[in-house]
Amino acid sequence: MESRKIGLLIALVGMLGATPDAMLLRLENDEGAVSSTILIWRYLLVGAIQFAIASSMSGVRGLLRASTLAPKCNFAAALLVTASNLGFVFSLLWVDPAKSLLLISLNSLWAALLGYAVCGDELPARTALAQGGALISLAVVFVPDCYELKPDALDLIPLATGIAMAAYLTLARFVALRLPRSSLELSPALGSLASIGFAVAMQRMQPSGHASGSRLTPRFFLFLSLNAAGIALYNTALVLCPRFITGAECALVLLGETVLGPVWVFFAFGDAPDPFTVYGGALLLLTLLVHEVAGMRAAALAPDGPAGSDSVDSTSGSLFERSPHARPHVSPPISRGGTLYLSPRAEPASALLLP
């Protein structure tokens, strides 16, 4: 299968795994669990599932060995996962939900900018137009609910959350291009476990909450397990997807969660989304469809066969060098174990990420 199609498939599976998040969180809350309790169990189970997924892909020893090849990158990735987890929660707690989701959804724009600055990824015209279409669709969904709201310093929380998500995608792609033998697959588990400490602090501020399972129903743990599995798929997509496509393209696909989430809520609770959500969601889906049709057409017309973004073959670790979306590599080749890798152009910003 063409590498770009693999990346899009990974992003699609991760996005679909996260779409029931709002519905499942509401079902968990209906079982009598307070927010802090849900977060503690959520992060604990997500971390465990994430570690199991990562270990199954390369084994525990292989996972630890690959993680130690880029310790600084893994540490930074875990911090970004923690920041994204907590930022999303605090955004919905302290900022208007519509405004929060709008500002967080700007992560596709930040991913495009960071990908260009750090990894040298250049956006083809179709992706740049898709970025514009995605931003317009998000404005259709959220702006009617928050256009009367005044700017507030707390708006920086969802804005920083979106930037942290984009930075994680960029870091994952940077590691895939520059350090193909290393891995960030352990970072989502570490980030989830680190988030538990903050959830425990919230628990102590809510005496009515409980972190033990003694008063929680079996239905709560059923909904929690489904929710954690979906979030673990999403986190896995964040790690693997940038190996095959740019962070901007990955972020575009993941935006589908924003418009498909209300559909799950509608089926579970009968809460019909407002017309703006329907219109904006339809526009976003149409934008993504046109973007992918244009991408397949460009691949079919390419003289050298199907074109794709820089990607790493997970079985051999070799770097596919040809990419119409990235600037030419000009650094000297690096030889590792008899395999020749081309190192991307060194950037002052990316030098800080080296292990």
C-alpha positions in Angstrom: 0.0 0.0 0.0 1.2 3.5 -0.8 2.8 5.1 2.3 0.5 8.2 2.1 -2.6 5.9 2.2 -1.2 4.1 5.2 -0.8 7.5 7.0 -4.3 8.6 6.1 -5.7 5.3 7.2 -3.9 5.5 10.6 -5.2 9.1 11.1 -8.7 8.0 10.2 -8.7 5.1 12.6 -7.4 7.3 15.4 -9.9 10.1 14.7 -12.8 7.6 14.7 -11.6 6.1 18.0 -11.8 9.5 19.6 -15.2 10.6 18.2 -17.3 8.9 21.0 -15.3 10.7 23.7 -17.9 13.3 24.6 -20.7 10.7 24.6 -18.8 8.2 26.8 -17.7 10.9 29.2 -21.3 11.9 29.7 -22.3 8.3 30.2 -19.6 7.9 32.8 -20.8 11.0 34.6 -24.4 9.7 34.6 -23.1 6.7 36.5 -22.3 9.0 39.5 -18.6 9.7 38.9 -17.4 13.3 39.3 -14.9 14.8 36.9 -11.8 14.2 39.0 -12.7 10.5 39.4 -13.3 10.1 35.7 -9.9 11.7 34.9 -7.9 9.5 37.3 -9.3 6.3 36.0 -9.2 7.6 32.4 -5.5 8.5 32.5 -4.6 5.3 34.4 -6.4 3.0 31.9 -5.3 5.0 28.8 -1.7 4.7 30.0 -1.9 1.0 30.6 -3.5 0.4 27.1 -1.1 2.7 25.4 1.9 0.8 27.0 0.3 -2.5 25.9 -0.1 -1.3 22.3 3.4 0.1 22.1 4.9 -3.1 23.6 3.0 -5.3 21.2 4.5 -3.5 18.3 8.2 -3.9 19.2 8.3 -5.8 22.5 9.1 -4.3 25.9 12.9 -4.4 25.4 12.7 -3.1 21.9 10.4 -0.3 23.0 12.6 0.7 25.9 15.7 0.5 23.7 14.2 2.7 20.9 13.0 5.2 23.5 16.4 5.6 25.1 17.9 6.5 21.6 16.2 9.9 21.9 15.7 10.6 25.6 15.2 14.4 25.2 12.7 13.9 22.5 10.7 11.4 24.5 10.8 13.7 27.6 9.6 16.6 25.5 6.9 14.4 23.9 5.6 13.2 27.3 5.4 16.8 28.5 3.4 17.8 25.4 1.0 14.9 25.9 0.5 16.0 29.5 0.0 19.6 28.5 -2.6 18.5 25.8 -4.4 16.3 28.3 -4.7 18.9 31.0 -5.1 21.8 28.7 -8.2 20.2 27.1 -9.8 19.6 30.5 -9.0 23.0 31.9 -10.2 24.7 28.7 -13.6 23.2 29.0 -13.7 23.9 32.8 -12.6 27.6 32.7 -13.4 28.8 29.2 -16.5 28.8 27.1 -16.7 25.4 25.5 -17.4 26.7 22.0 -14.5 29.1 22.1 -12.3 26.4 23.6 -13.0 24.0 20.8 -12.5 26.6 18.2 -9.1 27.7 19.6 -7.9 24.1 20.1 -9.0 23.2 16.5 -6.4 25.7 15.2 -3.8 23.0 15.8 -3.9 22.1 12.1 -2.7 25.6 11.3 0.0 25.4 13.9 1.0 21.9 12.6 1.5 23.3 9.1 3.7 26.2 10.3 5.7 24.1 12.7 6.2 21.4 10.1 7.6 23.9 7.7 9.9 25.5 10.2 11.2 22.3 11.9 10.9 19.5 9.4 11.0 21.4 6.1 7.5 20.2 5.1 6.1 22.4 2.3 2.3 22.4 1.8 1.0 21.6 -1.7 -1.7 23.9 -2.9 -4.5 21.4 -2.2 -3.4 21.1 1.5 -3.2 24.9 1.9 -6.7 25.3 0.5 -7.9 22.5 2.7 -6.5 24.3 5.7 -8.5 27.4 4.7 -11.7 25.3 4.2 -11.2 23.6 7.5 -10.9 26.9 9.4 -14.0 28.3 7.6 -16.0 25.2 8.6 -14.8 25.5 12.2 -15.8 29.1 12.2 -19.3 28.1 10.9 -19.6 25.7 13.8 -18.3 27.7 16.7 -18.3 31.4 16.0 -22.1 31.9 16.3 -21.9 30.6 19.9 -19.0 32.8 20.9 -18.9 35.9 18.8 -20.4 38.0 21.6 -17.8 36.7 24.1 -15.0 39.1 25.0 -11.3 38.1 24.9 -10.0 36.8 28.2 -6.6 35.8 29.5 -7.9 32.3 30.0 -8.3 32.0 26.3 -4.6 31.3 26.2 -5.2 27.9 27.7 -7.1 26.4 24.7 -4.8 28.2 22.4 -1.7 26.7 24.0 -3.4 23.3 24.0 -3.8 23.4 20.3 -0.2 24.5 19.9 0.9 21.6 22.2 -1.0 19.1 20.0 0.6 20.5 16.9 4.1 20.5 18.5 3.6 16.8 19.3 2.8 15.9 15.7 5.8 17.9 14.5 8.1 16.3 17.0 6.8 12.8 16.0 7.6 13.6 12.4 11.0 15.1 13.2 12.0 12.0 15.1 10.7 9.8 12.2 12.8 11.7 9.7 15.9 12.4 11.7 16.1 9.5 14.1 14.3 6.6 12.4 15.6 4.0 14.8 14.3 5.7 17.8 10.6 5.8 19.0 8.1 8.1 20.7 5.6 5.2 21.2 6.1 5.3 25.0 5.5 9.0 25.4 1.6 8.9 25.3 1.7 6.3 28.2 4.1 8.4 30.2 2.1 11.6 29.5 -1.2 9.9 30.6 0.4 8.6 33.8 1.9 12.1 34.6 -1.6 13.6 34.2 -2.9 11.4 37.0 -1.1 13.6 39.5 -3.0 16.7 38.4 -6.3 14.7 38.5 -5.5 13.6 42.0 -5.1 17.2 43.0 -8.5 18.0 41.5 -9.9 15.0 43.5 -8.7 16.5 46.8 -10.5 19.7 46.0 -13.7 17.8 45.5 -14.3 15.8 48.7 -17.4 14.1 47.2 -15.4 12.4 44.6 -13.8 9.0 44.9 -10.9 7.5 43.1 -11.5 3.9 44.3 -13.7 1.6 42.4 -15.8 0.5 45.4 -18.7 2.9 44.7 -18.5 2.8 40.9 -20.8 0.7 38.8 -19.8 -2.0 36.3 -21.4 0.2 33.6 -19.0 3.0 34.5 -16.0 0.7 33.9 -17.6 -0.5 30.6 -17.9 3.0 29.3 -14.5 3.9 30.7 -12.8 0.9 28.9 -14.4 1.8 25.6 -13.4 5.5 26.1 -9.8 4.6 27.0 -9.4 2.2 24.1 -10.5 5.0 21.7 -8.2 7.6 23.2 -5.3 5.1 23.0 -6.0 4.6 19.3 -6.0 8.4 18.9 -2.7 8.7 20.7 -1.2 5.9 18.7 -2.2 7.7 15.5 -0.5 10.8 16.7 2.8 8.8 17.0 2.6 6.7 13.8 0.8 9.0 11.4 3.6 11.6 11.0 5.9 8.8 9.8 3.9 8.7 6.6 2.3 12.1 6.0 2.9 15.6 7.2 1.7 16.8 10.5 -0.6 19.3 8.7 -2.4 16.5 6.8 -2.6 14.4 9.9 -4.2 17.3 11.9 -6.7 17.9 9.1 -8.0 14.4 9.3 -8.1 14.5 13.1 -10.4 17.5 12.9 -13.2 15.2 12.0 -13.5 14.4 15.7 -14.8 17.9 16.2 -17.8 17.5 13.9 -18.5 13.7 14.4 -18.5 13.9 18.2 -22.0 15.5 18.3 -23.4 12.7 16.2 -22.6 10.1 18.9 -24.2 12.4 21.5 -27.3 12.7 19.3 -27.7 8.9 19.0 -27.1 8.3 22.7 -29.1 11.2 24.2 -31.2 12.6 21.4 -29.5 16.0 21.6 -29.8 17.3 18.1 -26.8 19.4 17.0 -27.7 22.9 16.0 -27.8 23.8 12.3 -24.4 25.6 12.4 -22.8 22.3 13.6 -24.4 20.4 10.7 -23.4 23.0 8.1 -19.9 23.3 9.4 -19.5 19.6 9.7 -20.7 19.0 6.2 -18.3 21.6 4.9 -15.4 20.1 6.7 -16.1 16.6 5.4 -16.5 18.0 1.9 -13.1 19.8 2.3 -11.4 16.6 3.4 -13.0 14.6 0.6 -11.9 17.1 -2.1 -8.4 17.2 -0.6 -8.0 13.5 -0.8 -9.4 13.2 -4.3 -7.0 15.9 -5.4 -4.2 14.0 -3.7 -5.0 10.8 -5.4 -5.2 12.6 -8.8 -1.8 14.2 -8.2 -0.4 10.8 -7.3 -1.8 9.2 -10.5 -0.4 12.0 -12.7 3.1 11.9 -11.0 5.7 10.8 -13.6 7.6 8.5 -11.2 4.5 6.8 -9.8 2.5 7.5 -6.7 4.0 10.3 -4.6 3.9 10.5 -0.9 5.4 12.4 2.0 8.6 11.4 3.6 7.8 8.2 5.6 9.6 5.6 7.6 9.1 1.9 6.9 8.4 0.5 10.3 9.7 -2.9 9.3 13.1 -1.9 8.1 13.6 1.6 9.5 14.6 2.9 6.0 13.7 6.4 5.0 11.8 6.9 1.8 13.6 9.9 0.4 11.4 11.2 -2.4 8.7 13.7 -1.3 7.0 16.5 -3.2 6.1 18.2 0.1 9.5 18.6 1.6 12.5 20.8 0.7 15.5 19.0 -0.7 17.8 17.4 1.9 21.2 18.9 1.8 23.0 17.5 4.8 25.6 14.8 4.4 24.2 11.2 4.4 24.4 9.3 7.7 25.2 5.6 7.7 23.7 3.4 10.4 24.3 -0.3 10.2 25.0 -0.3 6.5 21.8 1.5 5.7 22.1 4.9 4.2 19.9 7.7 5.6 19.7 11.2 4.3 19.6 13.7 7.2 17.1 16.6 6.7 18.4 20.1 6.6 19.5 21.2 10.1 17.3 24.0 11.6 18.2 26.1 14.6 14.8 25.3 16.2 15.1 21.5 15.6 18.6 21.4 17.1 17.1 21.7 20.5 15.2 18.5 20.0 18.2 16.2 19.4 18.7 13.6 22.1 
